[in-house]
Amino acid sequence: MHSGSLKGEKYFMKFEKKAIIFDLDGVICFTDKFHYQAWKALADRLGIYFDEKINDRLRGVSRMASLEIILERSAETYTQEQKEAFAEEKNNIYRELLKTMSPADLTDEVRDTLVELRHRGYKLSIGSSSKNTKFILERIGLSDFFDAIADGTDISRSKPDPEVFLKSAAKLGVAPSDCAVVEDAKAGIEAAKAGGMAALALFGDAKDCGLEDYNLKSFSDLLNIF
């Protein structure tokens, strides 16, 4: 692997890896708007201020941890049972919104790039904190595409803990050092690096966070480095 700098930007000629692990939301497809709408509906019902800036803090964070961030602005004290009910309420709203998704929500660029990466012999996996990962993949027509899926149902610690990516690597049967992670969130980049993996930033606050090994200009840019 050759590395250097060009106008302050990191670049690599080729990554010598065996597997690529993708975050789901904001990388393979875009469900951020549904998360925002669902959390906003819950916050409004509880009389808690919530906006897109606060929503940005929820990127790559588990559902319960996201709820705690939202409740920071509440004057009320809630029991664990109430919090779990709130999280379930949000998820029910979110899943109803997800039902509007279809294979049309997967761009040709993403689909064609994934197919070509598989053709080149790479093992491909999803590493997402979302417990709705399999449902989303089904909606966009990728339920049987990936070699492995590790999601919120497999882990007890969300990003920036590397657990979900380490689970992905284990399911693939590949050493962490042979994996590259594609992420749109800084927390995901931190998780990849903590797990001993290469970290590729695509969109979001992952870009130029200072921890990434490479900034992707587009999803198809993966074909230039693998």
C-alpha positions, -999 to +999 in steps of 0.1 A: +000+000+000+015+033-010+005+065+008+014+101+007-002+135+007-015+158-020-027+193-011-032+181+025-054+152+014-045+116+022-045+092-008-036+056-015-027+039-047-042+005-036-055-011-005-043-046+000-073-060+019-095-091+017-128-077+030-148-044+030-173-037+057-199-010+050-220+011+074-256+011+061-273+044+068-256+072+048-233+048+029-253+021+012-286+040+013-299+070+030-324+067+059-312+097+079-344+116+071-365+088+085-345+087+117-349+125+121-386+124+114-391+096+139-371+112+167-387+146+160-422+131+164-412+116+197-395+147+210-424+169+199-448+146+218-427+149+249-423+187+245-385+185+241-367+207+217-350+188+188-334+200+156-310+188+129-280+199+148-290+177+178-298+149+153-262+151+140-250+139+174-270+107+169-250+095+139-237+060+144-251+059+179-274+032+193-311+038+198-309+040+236-278+062+236-296+085+210-326+087+233-304+098+262-290+126+241-325+138+233-336+136+269-308+159+280-331+188+272-360+174+292-368+187+327-385+154+335-369+123+350-379+090+334-377+055+345-358+028+325-392+013+316-404+046+302-372+051+283-375+017+267-411+025+257-399+058+241-373+039+222-398+014+210-422+042+200-395+059+179-387+026+163-423+019+154-425+053+137-392+047+119-402+013+106-434+026+092-414+052+073-390+025+061-419+007+045-419+034+018-384+023+007-378+001-024-350-010-046-353+024-062-336+038-031-304+019-040-285+040-066-271+024-097-236+036-086-238+017-053-253-014-069-228-016-097-198-009-074-208-036-050-212-061-079-178-052-093-161-055-059-176-090-054-165-098-090-129-088-079-130-113-051-136-092-020-157-104+009-184-078+016-202-072+049-225-047+066-215-034+100-243-012+114-256-003+149-291-004+136-314-032+147-334-026+115-305-035+092-320-067+077-354-050+072-337-021+053-317-045+031-348-064+023-366-032+013-338-021-011-333-056-026-300-065-009-312-090+017-291-119+002-262-100-013-237-096+015-214-124+028-221-114+064-242-089+084-234-076+119-259-052+133-275-038+165-290-072+173-254-087+176-238-061+199-239-046+233-217-016+226-223+009+198-197+029+178-171+042+185-166+009+202-153-015+174-176-044+184-198-044+154-169-043+130-150-070+149-182-092+147-183-086+109-147-096+105-153-128+126-184-137+106-164-133+074-135-153+088-111-125+080-086-109+104-094-073+113-061-061+097-073-075+064-105-054+065-114-019+054-144+000+067-165+025+048-182+050+071-200+084+070-198+090+107-168+101+128-178+075+155-176+048+128-141+059+117-130+058+154-145+023+157-127+011+126-094+024+138-099+010+173-106-024+157-073-023+137-090-018+104-085+007+076-110+035+077-125+051+045-146+082+049-176+089+027-198+119+034-209+131+068-186+141+096-163+112+088-148+133+060-117+152+072-121+141+108-084+136+109-086+098+117-095+085+083-070+067+060-087+079+029-115+103+019-137+089-008-151+114-033-179+090-043-190+054-036-176+043-070-142+057-059-138+023-042-130+008-075-100+030-079-084+018-046-093-019-045 
